[in-house]
């Protein structure tokens, strides 16, 4: 989606609300539906800010137990928009190529950077048994814990008793 920002840059106090589904990034994440983006571009004393949120829902697999689950998140974002910069020292400013601009790439980057490094079905997920592969969230597995090979000599002493 493109935002016509020229009236916002030229009008102190001007505001441009937006709400749309973010498309064009299909297949990059297992999204159940396109993320819903909502927010506004606002001119406050000559400084134009883009602020809003993205609501997303993914059909993911748990990184510990491989169980499918629905991951939902609300990602907030805020950026300062400029049409030109005096220097390249400030990376916090988003330099626009013109007054007609699409925030899609910037918002997509915010979404991806907000994802946790590991997607878990629940905070206390116990994962899978490394020996038999049983999901430990469903109960204990029948496997006996392996003895530490460094303590094998001590185990032999206990078996002689």
C-alpha positions as CSV (number, residue, x, y, z in Angstrom):
1,X,0.0,0.0,0.0
2,X,1.2,3.5,-0.8
3,X,0.7,6.4,1.6
4,X,0.4,10.0,0.1
5,X,2.5,11.9,2.7
6,X,2.9,15.2,1.0
7,X,-0.1,16.7,2.7
8,X,1.2,15.4,6.1
9,X,4.7,16.9,5.5
10,X,3.1,20.3,4.6
11,X,0.5,20.5,7.4
12,X,1.7,20.7,11.0
13,X,-0.8,18.7,13.1
14,X,-1.8,16.7,10.0
15,X,-2.6,13.0,10.4
16,X,-3.1,10.2,8.0
17,X,-4.6,7.0,9.5
18,X,-4.2,3.7,7.7
19,X,-5.4,0.1,8.1
20,X,-4.7,-2.7,5.6
21,X,-3.5,-6.3,5.3
22,X,0.2,-6.6,4.6
23,X,0.6,-8.7,1.4
24,X,3.5,-9.6,-0.8
25,X,5.5,-11.5,1.7
26,X,3.8,-14.9,1.2
27,X,5.9,-18.0,2.0
28,X,8.5,-16.2,4.1
29,X,6.7,-17.1,7.3
30,X,4.0,-19.7,8.0
31,X,1.3,-17.0,8.3
32,X,-2.3,-18.1,8.7
33,X,-3.4,-14.8,7.1
34,X,-1.7,-11.6,6.0
35,X,-0.8,-9.4,9.0
36,X,-3.2,-6.6,9.7
37,X,-1.4,-3.3,9.8
38,X,-2.9,-0.2,11.4
39,X,-1.6,3.1,12.6
40,X,-1.1,6.7,11.5
41,X,1.4,9.1,10.0
42,X,1.4,12.3,12.0
43,X,3.1,15.7,11.7
44,X,4.1,17.0,15.1
45,X,5.8,20.4,14.9
46,X,7.3,19.5,11.5
47,X,8.4,16.0,12.5
48,X,6.5,13.2,10.7
49,X,6.2,10.0,12.6
50,X,4.8,6.7,11.5
51,X,3.4,4.8,14.4
52,X,1.2,1.7,14.6
53,X,0.9,-2.0,15.1
54,X,0.9,-5.2,13.2
55,X,-1.3,-8.1,14.3
56,X,-0.1,-11.5,13.0
57,X,-1.1,-15.1,13.4
58,X,1.2,-18.0,12.4
59,X,0.8,-21.7,12.2
60,X,4.1,-22.8,13.7
61,X,5.9,-25.8,15.0
62,X,7.3,-25.7,18.5
63,X,11.1,-25.6,18.4
64,X,11.4,-28.0,21.3
65,X,8.6,-30.6,20.9
66,X,7.7,-30.1,17.2
67,X,4.0,-29.9,18.0
68,X,1.9,-27.5,15.8
69,X,0.5,-24.5,17.5
70,X,-1.0,-21.0,16.7
71,X,1.4,-18.2,17.4
72,X,-0.2,-14.7,17.8
73,X,1.6,-11.5,18.3
74,X,0.9,-7.7,18.2
75,X,4.0,-5.8,17.1
76,X,4.2,-2.0,17.8
77,X,6.4,0.2,15.7
78,X,7.3,3.9,15.5
79,X,9.6,5.5,12.9
80,X,10.6,9.1,12.1
81,X,10.2,9.9,8.4
82,X,12.2,12.5,6.5
83,X,12.4,13.6,2.8
84,X,16.0,14.5,3.1
85,X,18.9,14.3,5.6
86,X,21.8,16.8,6.3
87,X,24.1,13.9,7.3
88,X,24.3,10.2,7.3
89,X,25.0,10.1,11.1
90,X,21.5,9.4,12.3
91,X,20.3,5.9,11.3
92,X,17.0,6.4,13.3
93,X,15.5,8.5,10.5
94,X,13.8,6.8,7.6
95,X,14.7,8.5,4.3
96,X,11.8,8.5,1.9
97,X,12.4,8.6,-1.9
98,X,9.4,10.9,-2.3
99,X,6.1,11.9,-0.7
100,X,4.4,8.8,-2.1
101,X,5.8,5.9,0.0
102,X,5.0,2.3,0.9
103,X,5.7,1.3,4.6
104,X,5.4,-2.4,3.7
105,X,9.1,-3.3,3.7
106,X,9.8,-1.3,6.9
107,X,6.8,-2.9,8.8
108,X,7.8,-6.4,7.6
109,X,11.3,-5.8,9.0
110,X,9.7,-4.8,12.3
111,X,7.6,-8.0,12.3
112,X,10.6,-10.3,11.6
113,X,12.8,-8.6,14.2
114,X,10.2,-8.9,16.9
115,X,9.8,-12.7,16.5
116,X,11.4,-14.7,19.4
117,X,14.5,-16.7,18.5
118,X,12.7,-19.9,19.4
119,X,8.9,-20.4,19.0
120,X,7.6,-22.5,21.8
121,X,4.1,-24.0,22.2
122,X,4.2,-22.8,25.8
123,X,6.8,-21.3,28.1
124,X,7.5,-24.5,30.0
125,X,7.7,-26.8,27.0
126,X,9.8,-29.9,28.0
127,X,10.6,-31.0,24.5
128,X,11.3,-34.5,23.2
129,X,13.3,-37.3,24.8
130,X,16.6,-37.4,23.0
131,X,16.6,-41.3,23.1
132,X,13.1,-42.4,22.3
133,X,11.5,-39.2,20.9
134,X,8.5,-39.1,23.2
135,X,6.9,-35.7,23.8
136,X,7.8,-35.0,27.4
137,X,4.9,-32.6,27.8
138,X,2.5,-35.7,27.6
139,X,4.3,-37.4,30.5
140,X,7.6,-39.1,31.3
141,X,9.2,-41.6,28.9
142,X,10.3,-45.1,29.9
143,X,13.9,-44.4,29.1
144,X,16.4,-44.8,32.0
145,X,18.8,-41.8,32.2
146,X,22.3,-42.6,30.9
147,X,25.0,-42.7,33.5
148,X,27.8,-40.2,33.1
149,X,30.8,-42.2,31.6
150,X,33.2,-40.3,33.8
151,X,31.5,-41.8,36.8
152,X,31.5,-45.4,35.5
153,X,34.2,-46.5,37.9
154,X,32.0,-45.4,40.9
155,X,29.0,-47.3,39.4
156,X,31.1,-50.4,39.3
157,X,31.9,-50.0,43.0
158,X,28.2,-49.7,43.8
159,X,27.4,-52.8,41.8
160,X,29.9,-54.9,43.9
161,X,28.0,-54.2,47.1
